[in-house]
């Protein structure tokens, strides 16, 4: 196989990548052309958010060509799309060894252990004899295995905030509790709650694709989760409400989320940086007191319990 490597500025990287994909390349990556030099620059956005521009000042755009695709044809098509042709010194071809790309990708992602009890296992490791056998049903304290493939959208369990929420569920979830996972993404927290002995579980997300992903992932793991868009979600309170999103939406959602917690129930929030913990707790103070349950890598999990009355 071959790669077409093009140089471009920050403002051109996104449109060039789109044009290459339209031209039929298999994949596109954008690299810092100044990497490993004194001109190298970091690329980051607000905490927990993607950068506004997915590019550096000077970029290398690398396109993987399928066998049989003429690179000159690709160059002509992107020239038509962009309205100008890349200069001769701004592009090159290089050979790459043939590989089993699926096998290579899978080799980069192994099982993830969360605390003592929970394992997140990609499907290609599901039959691995070295992994512990799921036995949570034995006494409510055993191992839980969640099958979830990295590369899926909406979260795959690798972020510290997800680990914090999973560990709260593993240590603190009351048996048979009703659970609401708000901002469910892939559904990993809802699925974990089901495997850890919860009762009815509802999951809500503003993204219809996330709702479908939650339903699909619940089916793969043979658990029942009721997944909804907010407009379709009915009234009701829950023994446990968990939300792993970001601090600003958590503050906006404070009245709704707090009132979804049943008397005596638990509220578990993450996606909050340590320096944001106080302001998020203040937003929920009219309903319940939130405290830091655990912190990890600069993130916190906040927990509070609503008064029983």
Number of C-alpha atoms within 10 A of each C-alpha: 13 17 21 21 18 22 22 21 15 14 15 14 25 16 12 21 20 13 20 24 16 14 19 16 21 14 14 18 12 20 16 20 18 15 14 9 8 7 11 14 14 8 13 13 12 8 11 14 9 11 12 10 13 15 21 22 15 21 21 21 24 23 22 21 24 15 10 7 13 10 18 10 12 20 19 14 18 23 15 12 17 13 9 10 14 16 9 8 8 12 16 13 14 11 11 11 7 8 9 8 9 8 10 10 11 16 10 8 15 15 21 17 16 19 14 13 20 24 23 24 24 19 17 15 17 15 9 12 8 7 13 14 13 16 15 17 13 9 7 14 15 17 19 24 23 25 22 24 21 20 12 10 12 18 18 21 23 13 13 19 25 22 21 26 25 23 20 19 21 25 13 10 20 19 13 15 18 22 28 30 25 24 23 29 27 27 31 25 28 32 27 25 29 24 25 25 20 21 18 17 23 21 30 26 22 15 16 15 15 24 24 18 21 28 21 15 21 25 13 13 16 12 16 17 25 16 27 23 17 15 8 9 14 7 6 10 17 22 23 25 26 27 23 22 19 20 19 13 11 22 16 13 13 19 14 10 21 23 16 20 25 21 15 14 22 25 24 23 29 27 27 26 21 16 11 15 21 15 14 23 22 15 19 20 14 11 18 20 17 24 16 18 15 15 17 13 10 11 21 25 29 27 22 22 21 19 14 8 6
